[in-house]
Each structure stands twice: as C-alpha cells, then as structure tokens.
C-alpha cells in the first residue's frame, strides 16, 4: 500500500495548522488508511456549509479553548484534585528577589502570566526548578529570558520517511517548525543525532519554548513528523549576561572609569 506523507492534510490552507500538530504523532500504519474529508476546507467555509444545510447545532458550538475536557472548572483547582500542593517561591530572574509564593511549580507553563499576590505589574514565567519548587519570573512579556533559539527533541517520529533522505545524507536540513497550533511557522535547521533525536536551531529566537511540548516539522505543505522537546538552549537573557560578564573580564578592573587597581 502506498505510503502517505500527510501532504495537504497536515497543513493545507490557513486555519488547518492544528491538524498538523496532531498528525505529527500519527503512525504511518494509521495515516495511510485515514481519510480527511474536511482537510482542504477552512473552518469558516465548513460553517457556511453547515448554515446552508441548517445544521444549527454545528454553528452554535463554541470554540474549544484550553483543556476542553475539564469544562468550566478552574485549571489550578482541577490539577490540585490529583496532585498534592507543593508550595514554593516566585523568584525574579534579574536579582533573585523573592516576590511571593505559589502552590506548586507544576501549575505553571513557561510564558504564562504569574499571578503574584500584592504586585500590580505583570510578571511572566521564564523557568521552573522542580527540585527546589521555585518558579522564576521576569517583568515583561517580551523579556529576553523568554526567548530561545535552540532545543533538543527526543527521538523524532517521521511520518513518511524515517528520517528523510536529505537529513540522513547531510546530517542537517533546513525546514520549518511550530509547537503551538496558532503560531506562525519558524524557519530552522535540524541536526540529526545518532540516537534519532535532533537539535533544532531556529533562525530567530522563539518565545516560551517549553520541555514536554512537541516540535512539529514541515517542508512546504508537508508535515514531516514531530519530536517531544526534552532540552532547551540558553535564553537570550542568559547569553546577554554572559556577553556582559565576558566584556567586563576582558576590560579588567583598572579599565573601569573611576576605579583603581584591584586590591
């Protein structure tokens, strides 16, 4: 039976990118026997067909947002029904100042706003320390601590070819990836490791990458496959701090204005 590359079903037209994220983990045995009758249609066009055929229950159905299966329940309360609270601290990434406390680091996702009691200005989650229970936060939604351009996945699930011939031959390959269904595709370079994992180097830094998410790879209109994000490279903030430290070290204490030789 002919192998299916998921072309025109994983990405297709605008509005169908969520399908690509889901197809990124479908095994070839299942995909080659699967039909996608709405694969080429946008959501708006499907609703138009529903209206013409008086399928009002389709038109009235609300969009699925967040974790749809928990309904209208508060996310934190839902999670704490299954996990014991593990109180910890919110700590500023910039000066290590303790800003407040929380009920568990596992309640937070990188990039989300951290609701810290007593603070009026918004702070955002940039990292988590599960061992200590600390959640590291930064004061702006565009803070450089939220941006990274390097990640490593687990073993990649390739849909049509494992792995693609170009990647096997050259050990590197240009393509695109995304890790959220509404985000724009990001140009990147894949570097294949011997164990089937890949390093993903984005052309530009991406906001709020997080371990546990899936990076889904595309070449043109084809969804190539996906890999679970296991490791992240340093953030832009960490790199900037390293550059400043290196610059100061090269200058030496005697080069700084107003400072004498070190004791």
Backbone bond lengths (Angstrom), bond angles and torsions (degrees), N, CA, C in turn:
res aa  C-N    CA-C-N  psi(-1)  N-CA   C-N-CA  omega(-1)  CA-C   N-CA-C  phi
1 X - - - 1.458 - - 1.518 109.39 -
2 X 1.301 116.92 142.74 1.465 122.19 -175.72 1.518 111.13 -65.85
3 X 1.344 116.48 138.33 1.456 121.26 178.18 1.515 109.98 -75.53
4 X 1.315 115.42 141.91 1.466 120.76 -178.66 1.517 109.62 -104.32
5 X 1.330 117.30 126.61 1.457 121.13 -178.72 1.509 112.16 -92.03
6 X 1.294 118.38 -0.26 1.467 125.06 -177.39 1.516 111.70 68.05
7 X 1.312 118.21 16.68 1.454 120.97 176.41 1.529 109.58 -63.02
8 X 1.329 114.93 137.02 1.465 123.32 177.85 1.531 113.79 69.81
9 X 1.319 117.90 0.76 1.455 118.92 173.15 1.513 110.35 -115.22
10 X 1.328 118.15 -27.99 1.444 120.52 -176.50 1.513 112.92 -84.72
11 X 1.299 117.54 -29.82 1.445 118.99 -178.99 1.509 110.51 -123.66
12 X 1.333 116.49 -59.87 1.460 120.96 175.46 1.503 113.00 56.46
13 X 1.339 116.41 -138.15 1.443 121.39 -178.57 1.523 111.34 -82.67
14 X 1.324 114.74 173.54 1.453 119.58 177.01 1.521 109.01 -58.89
15 X 1.343 114.27 141.54 1.455 119.14 178.27 1.513 113.10 98.77
16 X 1.347 117.59 -11.20 1.460 119.31 -178.67 1.522 112.10 -107.30
17 X 1.329 118.04 15.63 1.458 120.56 -176.39 1.520 112.47 -65.70
18 X 1.334 118.94 -28.52 1.457 121.27 178.47 1.517 110.34 -61.48
19 X 1.334 116.75 -34.48 1.456 120.44 178.33 1.515 110.42 -60.93
20 X 1.334 117.27 -39.34 1.459 121.23 179.44 1.505 111.99 -61.27
21 X 1.345 117.69 -41.74 1.453 120.28 178.26 1.523 110.93 -61.61
22 X 1.333 116.94 -39.99 1.460 120.09 -179.08 1.524 111.23 -72.66
23 X 1.334 117.52 -37.76 1.464 120.29 -179.13 1.517 112.18 -69.99
24 X 1.330 116.41 -19.25 1.453 119.74 -176.33 1.513 114.18 -60.61
25 X 1.331 118.27 -18.31 1.464 121.25 -179.71 1.533 113.31 -115.33
26 X 1.340 117.44 4.54 1.476 120.39 -178.90 1.527 109.55 -77.20
27 X 1.339 118.91 129.52 1.463 120.70 178.86 1.523 111.47 -68.86
28 X 1.322 116.49 152.40 1.453 122.34 -177.88 1.524 112.38 -59.25
29 X 1.337 117.15 -37.24 1.462 121.03 180.00 1.523 111.44 -58.02
30 X 1.334 116.68 -38.22 1.466 120.14 -179.90 1.520 110.91 -80.80
31 X 1.323 116.46 -41.01 1.459 120.32 -174.40 1.523 112.43 -65.52
32 X 1.320 116.89 -37.02 1.470 119.64 -177.51 1.528 112.39 -68.26
33 X 1.336 116.78 -15.10 1.474 120.86 179.95 1.527 111.71 -109.43
34 X 1.333 116.24 11.49 1.456 120.60 -174.43 1.526 111.59 -104.42
35 X 1.328 116.05 139.11 1.463 121.87 175.48 1.520 109.16 -110.58
36 X 1.334 116.01 143.81 1.462 122.07 179.63 1.526 108.80 -122.75
37 X 1.321 117.98 82.59 1.471 120.44 -175.15 1.524 113.65 -62.81
38 X 1.334 117.46 -23.78 1.465 120.09 179.39 1.524 111.64 -106.78
39 X 1.325 116.82 9.98 1.459 120.98 -172.59 1.509 115.97 -57.19
40 X 1.338 117.68 -30.55 1.458 121.61 -177.19 1.525 112.92 -100.04
41 X 1.324 117.73 3.68 1.457 121.18 -174.55 1.520 111.22 -106.63
42 X 1.328 116.39 142.08 1.460 120.46 174.60 1.519 109.27 -78.47
43 X 1.331 115.68 163.05 1.461 120.38 -179.89 1.531 110.79 -63.89
44 X 1.328 116.18 -39.79 1.465 119.65 179.75 1.525 111.70 -61.93
45 X 1.344 116.45 -39.01 1.460 119.85 -179.49 1.524 110.70 -69.03
46 X 1.336 116.80 -37.52 1.461 120.70 177.54 1.524 110.36 -63.75
47 X 1.330 116.93 -39.71 1.467 120.27 178.10 1.532 110.73 -66.25
48 X 1.323 116.79 -33.78 1.464 120.20 177.12 1.528 110.29 -64.08
49 X 1.332 116.41 -42.97 1.469 120.66 177.42 1.525 109.80 -62.31
50 X 1.334 116.06 -41.15 1.468 120.23 179.71 1.529 111.01 -62.42
51 X 1.352 116.33 -40.20 1.465 120.23 -179.96 1.528 110.74 -65.80
52 X 1.334 116.56 -41.04 1.456 120.43 -179.45 1.525 111.84 -65.28
53 X 1.339 115.63 -25.56 1.462 119.85 -179.10 1.531 112.39 -105.83
54 X 1.336 115.22 14.81 1.468 122.37 175.50 1.527 113.17 56.77
55 X 1.318 116.62 36.80 1.467 121.12 176.11 1.534 108.09 -91.66
56 X 1.325 114.59 71.76 1.459 120.49 -171.82 1.531 112.52 -65.37
57 X 1.317 117.51 -29.19 1.461 119.53 179.93 1.533 110.81 -64.77
58 X 1.338 116.99 -28.24 1.464 120.84 176.52 1.527 110.00 -72.58
59 X 1.325 115.89 -42.42 1.464 120.34 -178.63 1.522 111.74 -66.88
60 X 1.309 117.04 -33.28 1.460 120.84 -175.54 1.527 113.34 -85.53
61 X 1.299 116.87 -8.27 1.462 119.90 -178.90 1.521 109.87 -68.56
62 X 1.339 116.54 129.58 1.457 121.32 -178.43 1.521 110.92 -75.51
63 X 1.346 114.64 155.17 1.457 120.02 177.92 1.529 109.76 -65.70
64 X 1.329 116.10 144.95 1.456 120.96 177.56 1.516 109.10 -84.68
65 X 1.310 116.33 118.96 1.460 121.54 -178.92 1.525 109.38 -125.41
66 X 1.344 116.44 142.64 1.454 120.18 176.80 1.521 111.48 65.69
67 X 1.325 115.68 -146.73 1.464 120.58 178.35 1.514 107.44 -88.47
68 X 1.323 115.98 93.53 1.464 120.62 -169.37 1.521 113.16 -64.45
69 X 1.344 118.25 -26.69 1.454 118.76 -173.18 1.527 113.05 -76.22
70 X 1.349 119.48 -10.63 1.462 119.34 179.68 1.523 111.65 -92.36
71 X 1.339 116.64 -2.99 1.461 120.04 177.21 1.517 112.57 71.10
72 X 1.330 115.94 -141.24 1.459 121.33 -175.54 1.516 113.05 -91.17
73 X 1.319 117.23 8.19 1.460 120.12 -179.29 1.520 112.18 -69.38
74 X 1.335 116.12 149.80 1.459 121.68 175.59 1.523 109.79 -64.99
75 X 1.340 116.73 131.51 1.466 121.05 -175.75 1.526 111.71 -59.70
76 X 1.333 116.37 -46.24 1.468 119.55 -178.17 1.518 110.98 -61.45
77 X 1.337 117.16 -45.25 1.459 120.31 179.33 1.523 112.08 -63.40
78 X 1.344 115.97 -37.32 1.465 120.51 178.56 1.528 110.91 -62.52
79 X 1.327 117.16 -48.01 1.469 121.29 -178.90 1.527 110.91 -63.36
80 X 1.331 116.58 -40.61 1.461 120.07 -176.95 1.529 112.70 -72.81
81 X 1.340 117.40 -6.35 1.463 120.07 171.12 1.532 110.73 -73.73
82 X 1.338 116.34 -20.65 1.464 121.03 -174.78 1.532 112.71 -115.73
83 X 1.326 117.41 -22.07 1.460 121.31 -179.56 1.523 110.10 -122.24
84 X 1.316 115.35 140.82 1.451 119.71 177.51 1.533 110.04 -71.88
85 X 1.340 117.63 139.69 1.473 119.62 176.47 1.528 110.65 -57.89
86 X 1.318 115.73 141.09 1.464 121.60 175.14 1.524 107.38 -129.34
87 X 1.319 117.23 83.11 1.469 121.37 -175.24 1.524 112.03 -54.44
88 X 1.326 114.77 141.31 1.460 120.64 179.05 1.512 110.19 -151.49
89 X 1.327 115.69 -168.80 1.458 120.78 -173.93 1.527 111.27 -116.40
90 X 1.325 116.06 147.27 1.453 122.51 164.87 1.523 106.75 -89.48
91 X 1.342 117.06 125.17 1.463 121.24 -177.52 1.522 109.91 -125.49
92 X 1.317 116.22 133.84 1.465 121.34 178.19 1.518 110.26 -68.33
93 X 1.333 116.70 130.93 1.458 121.70 178.63 1.517 111.69 -68.31
94 X 1.325 116.68 -20.99 1.462 120.80 -173.49 1.531 113.51 -85.54
95 X 1.343 117.44 -39.80 1.471 118.94 -175.81 1.523 113.41 -133.57
96 X 1.351 117.39 9.87 1.473 122.63 179.05 1.527 113.44 61.94
97 X 1.317 117.80 19.51 1.455 121.27 178.68 1.525 110.23 -76.06
98 X 1.324 116.99 136.15 1.464 121.52 176.45 1.524 108.57 -78.25
99 X 1.334 116.53 121.89 1.461 122.04 -174.65 1.525 112.88 -102.52
100 X 1.319 117.26 -19.06 1.457 120.26 -178.10 1.513 110.36 171.06
101 X 1.329 115.93 -169.01 1.462 121.20 -178.91 1.529 110.50 -128.60
102 X 1.321 115.82 162.79 1.472 122.39 179.01 1.521 109.57 -141.04
103 X 1.336 116.45 174.25 1.457 121.56 -175.75 1.530 113.40 -95.95
104 X 1.332 117.30 -5.33 1.462 119.16 179.57 1.508 111.22 166.26
105 X 1.331 117.77 130.46 1.471 121.73 -178.39 1.526 111.57 -63.16
106 X 1.341 116.88 -26.42 1.461 121.43 -177.45 1.524 112.73 -72.02
107 X 1.333 117.43 -6.61 1.461 120.99 178.39 1.529 111.92 -84.28
108 X 1.323 117.91 -2.76 1.461 120.80 -171.87 1.525 111.72 -122.76
109 X 1.314 114.41 144.87 1.460 122.80 177.87 1.523 109.06 -114.13
110 X 1.318 116.37 142.50 1.461 119.36 178.92 1.529 109.96 -57.71
111 X 1.323 115.43 131.76 1.455 120.92 178.65 1.510 114.47 99.47
112 X 1.336 118.13 -18.60 1.459 119.25 -177.98 1.527 111.04 -79.56
113 X 1.322 115.25 158.83 1.460 119.61 176.37 1.527 109.17 -74.35
114 X 1.330 114.97 135.11 1.460 120.70 177.66 1.519 108.53 -97.54
115 X 1.311 116.47 118.35 1.458 120.53 178.99 1.525 109.12 -82.32
116 X 1.317 115.61 96.62 1.463 121.77 -176.42 1.522 108.77 -102.04
117 X 1.309 115.89 117.85 1.453 120.83 -176.89 1.516 113.19 -58.56
118 X 1.329 116.02 134.21 1.456 121.13 177.09 1.511 114.70 90.89
119 X 1.326 117.82 -7.51 1.466 120.54 -179.80 1.525 109.67 -108.94
120 X 1.312 116.32 128.72 1.463 120.53 -179.02 1.524 111.75 -83.28
121 X 1.342 116.72 -38.00 1.463 119.81 -177.49 1.536 110.30 -77.90
122 X 1.330 117.21 148.78 1.473 120.04 -178.22 1.529 112.38 -76.16
123 X 1.327 115.27 141.81 1.468 123.09 172.83 1.523 107.81 -125.11
124 X 1.349 116.12 150.99 1.457 120.69 -173.70 1.530 110.54 -127.85
125 X 1.328 114.93 143.39 1.464 121.20 -177.68 1.531 109.83 -72.60
126 X 1.341 116.28 125.11 1.467 120.40 -179.58 1.528 112.15 -116.53
127 X 1.332 117.50 -18.26 1.467 119.93 179.24 1.525 108.56 -167.05
128 X 1.339 115.72 162.54 1.457 120.98 179.32 1.523 109.36 -137.28
129 X 1.321 116.13 142.71 1.459 122.31 176.05 1.520 107.83 -116.78
130 X 1.321 116.52 96.47 1.447 120.64 -176.60 1.516 113.19 -64.81
131 X 1.334 117.37 -31.61 1.461 120.73 -178.75 1.529 111.55 -67.62
132 X 1.324 115.84 -43.92 1.465 120.66 -179.55 1.524 112.38 -89.86
133 X 1.334 116.52 -19.38 1.460 120.36 -177.53 1.515 113.96 83.75
134 X 1.329 116.98 12.25 1.464 120.86 -177.66 1.525 111.44 -88.34
135 X 1.327 116.08 145.21 1.461 123.55 172.06 1.526 107.34 -114.97
136 X 1.326 116.92 118.41 1.457 121.70 -178.91 1.518 109.38 -88.36
137 X 1.319 116.14 135.25 1.461 120.91 -174.74 1.518 110.69 -131.29
138 X 1.345 114.95 156.79 1.464 122.63 179.13 1.520 108.89 -129.47
139 X 1.344 118.25 154.90 1.463 121.23 -169.72 1.521 117.47 -83.34
140 X 1.328 119.18 -0.11 1.462 118.98 -178.86 1.524 110.31 -138.97
141 X 1.334 115.42 150.99 1.465 119.76 178.93 1.523 112.37 -69.11
142 X 1.359 116.28 -19.33 1.465 120.16 178.42 1.527 111.33 -110.88
143 X 1.326 116.75 23.56 1.465 120.86 -179.84 1.530 109.83 -61.78
144 X 1.347 118.23 138.62 1.483 120.22 -177.97 1.521 114.01 -60.78
145 X 1.334 118.38 -18.93 1.466 119.77 177.06 1.518 112.23 -67.89
146 X 1.334 117.35 -14.68 1.464 121.91 179.05 1.523 112.84 -87.82
147 X 1.333 117.78 -7.35 1.467 120.86 -171.41 1.527 111.44 -112.95
148 X 1.330 114.84 133.43 1.465 122.43 178.05 1.531 109.11 -141.41
149 X 1.319 115.67 153.46 1.466 119.23 179.90 1.525 112.80 -123.22
150 X 1.336 116.89 11.18 1.456 119.92 -177.48 1.525 110.07 -140.87
151 X 1.339 115.41 136.19 1.460 120.61 175.54 1.526 109.11 -150.29
152 X 1.330 114.63 160.03 1.459 120.72 174.43 1.515 108.56 -123.86
153 X 1.324 115.70 134.63 1.462 120.57 178.92 1.520 110.43 -99.35
154 X 1.324 114.98 169.85 1.449 120.31 167.01 1.528 108.50 -75.51
155 X 1.326 116.70 -170.16 1.469 119.97 178.91 1.528 109.20 -58.26
156 X 1.317 115.76 128.48 1.462 121.20 -174.68 1.525 110.80 -77.74
157 X 1.326 115.69 137.55 1.465 121.59 171.01 1.513 107.56 -91.76
158 X 1.341 116.58 107.51 1.467 121.90 178.64 1.515 108.71 -91.72
159 X 1.326 117.14 133.53 1.454 120.50 -173.04 1.528 112.95 -77.19
160 X 1.328 117.54 -51.19 1.462 119.76 -172.69 1.522 113.33 -106.16
161 X 1.311 117.12 -29.05 1.459 120.59 -174.84 1.516 107.68 -145.30
162 X 1.308 118.96 129.33 1.460 120.49 -171.27 1.519 112.99 -119.98
163 X 1.337 116.26 108.65 1.474 125.95 -24.79 1.519 109.37 -78.82
164 X 1.334 117.37 -174.61 1.457 119.96 -177.22 1.523 110.51 -64.28
165 X 1.333 115.62 149.34 1.465 121.00 -174.96 1.524 112.05 -59.07
166 X 1.334 116.66 -40.60 1.465 120.34 -178.80 1.523 111.33 -62.13
167 X 1.328 116.96 -38.83 1.459 120.74 -179.57 1.520 111.38 -71.05
168 X 1.327 117.09 -37.25 1.462 120.90 177.07 1.526 110.54 -65.46
169 X 1.320 115.54 -41.89 1.470 120.37 -177.27 1.526 112.35 -69.28
170 X 1.319 116.72 -47.77 1.463 121.05 -171.83 1.519 113.71 -100.22
171 X 1.330 117.28 -10.64 1.463 123.34 -175.61 1.527 113.46 65.77
172 X 1.327 117.16 -3.89 1.460 122.77 177.06 1.521 108.37 -140.58
173 X 1.328 116.76 152.11 1.455 120.04 -179.56 1.526 109.65 -157.57
174 X 1.331 115.26 136.51 1.452 120.71 175.09 1.529 109.39 -85.48
175 X 1.314 116.92 136.77 1.461 121.44 175.67 1.529 107.85 -160.68
176 X 1.316 118.14 -157.03 1.461 123.35 176.06 1.525 108.57 -130.75
177 X 1.324 116.24 158.82 1.460 119.44 174.69 1.525 110.16 -146.23
178 X 1.319 114.10 163.33 1.464 122.12 170.27 1.520 107.76 -149.20
179 X 1.337 116.11 159.87 1.456 119.39 177.38 1.523 111.68 -131.18
180 X 1.347 116.54 -0.68 1.462 121.79 170.75 1.516 107.54 -130.39
181 X 1.338 117.56 144.30 1.459 119.56 -169.22 1.519 113.66 -71.24
182 X 1.333 119.52 -16.84 1.458 119.51 -179.27 1.527 112.82 -104.36
183 X 1.309 117.80 0.53 1.462 119.35 -177.51 1.526 110.79 -83.89
184 X 1.327 115.07 154.26 1.467 120.49 176.82 1.523 109.26 -69.49
185 X 1.324 115.83 149.76 1.454 119.79 176.27 1.530 109.94 -64.48
186 X 1.334 115.77 140.11 1.467 121.98 -176.98 1.526 109.08 -111.09
187 X 1.338 118.66 123.36 1.466 119.95 175.40 1.528 109.95 -62.43
188 X 1.328 115.89 140.76 1.464 119.23 -178.09 1.525 110.33 -153.88
189 X 1.317 115.42 172.34 1.463 122.97 173.91 1.524 107.50 -123.91
190 X 1.338 116.70 126.43 1.456 121.77 176.31 1.519 109.79 -93.99
191 X 1.319 116.58 137.33 1.464 122.46 173.65 1.512 107.86 -119.63
192 X 1.321 116.33 118.74 1.461 121.63 -174.61 1.519 111.17 -82.51
193 X 1.329 116.46 131.20 1.457 122.75 174.68 1.518 109.96 -97.94
194 X 1.318 116.76 161.13 1.465 120.87 -176.16 1.521 113.03 -63.83
195 X 1.329 116.93 -26.38 1.466 119.89 -177.71 1.521 112.96 -88.46
196 X 1.350 117.86 8.03 1.454 120.81 177.91 1.515 114.19 89.81
197 X 1.335 117.18 -5.04 1.460 120.51 174.15 1.522 108.73 -81.30
198 X 1.323 117.22 167.54 1.457 119.92 177.23 1.521 110.42 -135.36
199 X 1.329 114.78 148.87 1.458 121.87 165.13 1.523 106.82 -91.49
200 X 1.311 116.39 136.10 1.461 122.34 178.25 1.518 108.16 -115.47
201 X 1.322 116.22 117.96 1.463 121.49 177.93 1.518 108.03 -109.97
202 X 1.316 116.60 111.90 1.464 121.53 -179.21 1.523 109.90 -78.79
203 X 1.326 116.21 145.35 1.462 120.73 178.99 1.524 110.37 -64.12
204 X 1.331 116.78 -34.03 1.461 121.34 174.62 1.525 108.72 -133.75
205 X 1.317 115.88 153.55 1.461 120.42 -177.82 1.527 110.77 -61.70
206 X 1.334 115.44 142.76 1.462 122.82 -176.08 1.523 109.29 -113.72
207 X 1.332 116.21 141.06 1.464 121.09 -178.57 1.531 112.18 -81.72
208 X 1.323 115.03 136.07 1.465 123.86 167.89 1.527 114.74 62.47
209 X 1.321 118.04 40.21 1.460 120.01 167.04 1.524 108.28 -63.69
210 X 1.319 117.47 145.50 1.462 119.69 -178.09 1.523 110.74 -146.84
211 X 1.335 118.05 135.54 1.468 120.58 172.96 1.519 110.48 -57.61
212 X 1.335 115.14 142.75 1.457 120.60 -178.74 1.520 112.86 100.28
213 X 1.340 117.06 -23.88 1.458 119.91 174.38 1.527 109.26 -76.99
214 X 1.340 116.27 166.63 1.457 120.39 178.64 1.520 109.60 -108.17
215 X 1.324 115.59 128.84 1.456 121.12 171.35 1.525 107.33 -89.14
216 X 1.335 116.69 123.17 1.466 122.10 -177.55 1.515 108.47 -110.35
217 X 1.325 116.66 131.10 1.459 122.16 -171.41 1.525 111.56 -105.86
218 X 1.326 115.15 141.40 1.465 122.59 -177.53 1.522 110.29 -132.00
219 X 1.326 114.38 146.85 1.463 122.37 171.22 1.516 106.39 -131.36
220 X 1.337 116.42 104.50 1.446 119.21 -173.62 1.514 109.62 64.50
221 X 1.343 117.69 -126.26 1.458 122.62 179.71 1.521 113.15 -91.53
222 X 1.310 117.30 5.06 1.463 121.01 -174.70 1.520 111.72 -102.08
223 X 1.320 116.53 130.08 1.456 122.11 171.45 1.529 107.86 -83.50
224 X 1.332 116.93 115.38 1.464 121.18 -175.07 1.519 112.69 -81.04
225 X 1.328 116.02 -34.17 1.454 119.96 -176.55 1.515 109.91 153.73
226 X 1.328 116.12 -165.11 1.462 119.08 -176.63 1.519 111.00 -155.34
227 X 1.332 114.65 162.27 1.452 121.26 175.89 1.517 110.12 -144.44
228 X 1.310 116.49 142.74 1.470 121.11 178.95 1.521 109.98 -73.16
229 X 1.325 116.66 131.22 1.462 121.16 179.93 1.522 109.27 -71.89
230 X 1.339 116.32 121.05 1.455 121.95 -178.71 1.524 112.94 -107.17
231 X 1.333 116.07 -36.95 1.470 120.15 -176.25 1.515 109.89 -137.42
232 X 1.324 115.27 150.88 1.456 121.20 177.28 1.520 109.81 -119.35
233 X 1.324 115.29 147.75 1.448 120.00 172.60 1.523 110.28 -76.84
234 X 1.334 117.98 178.25 1.466 120.52 -179.83 1.518 111.98 -65.78
235 X 1.322 115.80 149.48 1.462 119.70 177.84 1.519 110.47 -75.46
236 X 1.326 115.39 164.27 1.464 120.15 177.30 1.526 110.45 -60.61
237 X 1.314 117.20 -32.78 1.469 121.53 179.27 1.530 110.44 -66.58
238 X 1.341 116.88 -44.83 1.466 120.95 178.18 1.520 111.08 -61.78
239 X 1.327 116.46 -40.98 1.466 120.48 178.81 1.520 111.37 -65.61
240 X 1.330 116.85 -40.20 1.460 120.52 178.01 1.521 111.23 -63.70
241 X 1.335 116.78 -41.99 1.462 120.70 178.06 1.517 110.72 -62.86
242 X 1.337 116.54 -40.26 1.458 120.20 178.61 1.515 112.03 -64.00
243 X 1.330 116.58 -39.57 1.457 120.27 178.67 1.523 111.63 -65.44
244 X 1.355 116.29 -40.41 1.461 119.84 178.85 1.521 111.10 -65.81
245 X 1.334 116.31 -41.94 1.458 120.38 179.02 1.513 111.20 -63.01
246 X 1.345 115.40 -42.46 1.463 120.53 179.02 1.517 111.14 -63.85
247 X 1.338 116.16 -40.15 1.461 120.86 -179.85 1.522 111.53 -64.59
248 X 1.337 116.70 -43.32 1.468 121.09 178.90 1.516 110.67 -64.70
249 X 1.344 116.64 -40.09 1.458 120.66 -179.04 1.524 110.83 -64.26
250 X 1.343 116.98 -38.11 1.466 120.83 179.97 1.521 111.38 -69.32
251 X 1.346 116.15 -37.20 1.458 119.64 -179.72 1.521 111.30 -67.13
252 X 1.330 116.69 -40.24 1.448 120.85 -178.16 1.506 110.09 82.35
253 X 1.332 117.94 154.53 1.458 121.75 -176.72 1.507 114.01 -62.39
254 X 1.319 118.51 -31.78 1.464 121.38 -177.48 1.511 112.24 -73.06
255 X 1.339 117.81 -17.19 1.457 121.38 -179.38 1.522 112.36 -84.42
256 X 1.345 117.61 -13.52 1.447 120.19 -176.46 1.520 109.51 -78.69
257 X 1.342 118.30 131.61 1.453 120.56 -178.80 1.510 112.76 -59.69
258 X 1.313 115.95 133.36 1.460 120.57 175.60 1.512 113.46 84.74
259 X 1.343 118.91 0.16 1.452 120.81 -178.53 1.511 110.26 -113.75
260 X 1.295 116.41 137.94 1.447 120.91 176.77 1.498 109.96 -87.73
261 X 1.325 118.77 -174.55 1.461 122.38 178.41 1.514 111.32 -63.53
262 X 1.296 115.70 148.82 1.472 120.71 -179.78 1.504 109.54 -63.84
263 X 1.334 117.60 145.22 1.457 120.64 179.70 1.526 111.08 -68.58
